[in-house]
Amino acid sequence: MEILVAKTAGFCFGVKKAIEKANSQDGERIFTYGPIIHNKQVVEDLKRKGISVIENLEEVNEKDRIIVRSHGISKAEYDLIEKKGATIVDATCPYVKHIHKIVEQKYSEGYKIVIIGDENHPEVKGINGWCNNSALIINNEEQLKDINKNLGKICIVAQTTYNQKKWFMIVGELIKNAKEILIFNTICSATDERQSEAITLSKQVDLMIVIGGKDSSNSRKLFEICQENCKKALFIEDENELNLEELNNINKIGITAGASTPDYTIKAVVEKINNLTKTETEQKISYDNNKADDDLDYDFKSIEVGEVVEGKVIHVTKDEVFVDIGYKSDAIIPKSLASNGEVNLLEKFRVGDICEAEVVKLSDKEGNVVLSRLNIEKYNIIDELEKIKNENKTITVKVLSEVKGGYECIYNGIKAFLPESHSKLHSTINDEIVLNKPIEVNIIEVKVQRNNNVEIIVSRRDILKNKAQESKKQFIEELTFGQVLKGKIKSFIDSGIFVTVGPIDVFVPNSEVSWDRKVKPQKEFTINQEVAIVITKINKEENKVSGSIKRTMNEPWDEFISKYQEGDVILGKVVAFTDYGAFVEIIEGVDGLIHISQITTRRIDRPNDFLKIGQVVKPKILKIDYENKKVSLSLIV
């Protein structure tokens, strides 16, 4: 009898890490909110370790430790746990957290959220909780008949374990009914691979066995796929449910398992099948996708492909790290699997170090177990990046290239994208992006891609803003009243002009633009025109500075008193009226007042009864008030 075991069978990466997080907890009152995964054996194992399941958050007490299951929960449930004063241990699958972020953002932007999945599944319930439980949830083709023909503006996401074939069919129908549509295929890559492998494997065998919890959505979908492609399929939770009579006259058996199925359960099923015959040579265990090369023997092995193990580093070369993991053969970590970024093995690893890694192959050509640190680092880096983001700390990235919409960067082997809108400030500080040079940034989003890769979205706007504020503050500290500086005109407003001087914008009121009151700033000056200004006001508390352009020029009054004296008859132009007289421009910037009693010898009620704006007149200077810079004129000779 030949047994083919799917390479993707068993715990997916997210489930594996959720279990590890739960097992690492220590305390008196530790609970998982709902079963951490859909597997009774795992839930029972945790219960024996003192970690029980709690279904009602009202039962949570202060200082309890609540493990958020891999399926994720709603925003309201997070808030309630925090309100209760309990500690949250977030074991949500990174793929699911990514969906939460999409839904929360697009819901806030006015999109109707559509979730393709099972409305009773805890993952879907959690996702719906990030759009105020307002999502339209579709699980099958029948439900499409009841959908409004005018959906308007929608955003579609999927339950991570949903069937790809059904997903494409439902999305195709929804497209017909939407005016604007955003589609995020959030089906987990591990789910996609598992389902694709199940299709291929089930077509090659006489009997297909699917191992998984009966409440597990992804296990149930695997069984449906196998039923479609194999003449006989069994769905069992563990070896106890396997009826050996079902294996009569079967020559080739295929085995796959859901993402919530532990490796030891798969092993137990295989061993039970092996025990059907007493002769070892009559058994042939091969593993799909080159697993036959692993030369596995379940009677001797104590580790599984996909298992995370710890070991002691016993030797390091520039290309490999040798690790003692307590197995019948040593393990190696090739340089290509040692880190997600560039790595010098001789610097990173030391003999005697305790190293954690994932088993990717049980036997290479030399008989060594092959380990990988890639997924370990990825998962750890997700936690690290989320922490950096939440604490608003900065990181240094290297700018690789300019791409559409921004810049491609790299951080410790992690791809980073810097949007153009977050790359600079509209200020005078030096914020130029230079390729292949490091820059300091903040993380604004951590994204887990469908291929399990991690990408971060970064911004330097806050950093540049803070630098600009510091530069501005320091510049203002060093300013003095009466200081003359040069700057460029930045903008015009009704009350004046803003002139950029170094890192600050100096406000010049209209009254300080020109000695000539008739000057219109926007006609006299242009944007980016260089001007000189005198600092007239400094508000260090508010970081505000005012200045004057006209005070950098010769004052017209000085020119006036150097040319004229009392008794002189001048030539001037009427420029304005008041109830008590008329103003005459003597020279540009200096006006004289002709009192109404000095306009004519006859009685008039208003100055404009006798004079007109723009009229040229020849008044006599009656008095010059040098202290107040005022001139009195008379038309009566």
Number of C-alpha atoms within 10 A of each C-alpha: 16 17 22 24 24 22 20 23 25 26 20 20 18 22 24 22 20 22 20 13 14 23 14 7 16 12 10 11 14 23 26 25 21 21 23 27 22 24 21 19 16 17 19 15 13 20 15 10 13 17 24 21 19 17 13 9 15 10 8 20 15 12 15 18 23 27 26 24 26 29 29 26 26 21 17 13 16 15 10 15 20 14 10 16 14 16 16 16 18 17 25 22 23 25 23 26 21 17 24 22 16 22 26 19 14 17 19 12 9 11 21 21 26 23 22 27 24 19 18 9 14 18 24 24 21 23 30 25 20 24 22 13 13 13 25 15 21 19 18 15 12 9 11 14 10 7 13 11 12 11 17 13 15 23 21 25 24 28 27 27 27 22 22 17 8 15 21 12 12 17 17 11 13 20 16 11 17 17 11 12 17 16 13 12 18 21 22 23 16 20 24 17 13 25 26 15 19 26 18 14 23 27 16 15 21 17 24 29 22 27 31 31 24 15 14 19 22 25 30 20 18 27 24 15 18 28 18 13 18 18 13 17 23 17 22 20 24 22 18 10 12 18 11 11 7 12 16 7 9 13 12 16 23 25 26 29 32 30 29 28 29 23 17 14 18 22 15 15 20 18 14 14 18 20 11 12 12 9 9 9 7 11 16 14 20 18 20 19 14 10 19 15 15 19 15 17 9 15 8 9 11 11 18 18 20 23 16 20 15 14 19 18 21 18 16 19 13 12 13 17 22 23 29 20 21 14 14 13 15 17 27 25 26 19 19 15 19 26 22 18 15 11 15 14 19 15 9 11 19 16 14 13 13 15 16 18 24 21 21 19 22 22 19 14 8 7 15 20 26 22 27 23 22 17 19 18 17 19 19 12 15 18 14 12 20 17 13 16 19 12 10 13 12 16 16 15 25 18 21 17 13 16 12 9 11 15 19 20 26 19 16 15 16 16 15 25 23 25 18 14 12 16 19 20 18 9 15 13 17 11 15 9 14 13 15 13 12 17 16 14 23 22 24 17 19 21 21 21 15 17 9 18 14 20 19 23 19 25 22 23 18 15 16 22 16 12 14 19 15 13 16 18 18 14 15 18 13 7 16 13 12 15 11 17 15 14 19 19 20 17 16 18 12 9 11 18 26 21 28 21 20 17 20 23 23 27 25 25 19 20 15 21 22 21 19 17 14 10 14 13 18 14 7 9 16 14 14 13 11 16 16 18 27 22 21 19 17 18 11 13 7 8 16 16 18 20 27 25 23 19 19 15 12 10 15 15 18 11 14 15 13 9 9 14 13 14 13 12 17 14 13 19 19 21 17 17 19 13 11 13 18 25 23 28 20 20 17 15 16 21 25 25 24 26 19 23 16 19 20 15 11 7 9 13 10 15 22 16 8 11 15 15 14 13 11 15 15 15 26 19 21 18 15 18 9 10 6 7 13 14 20 20 27 21 19 12 9
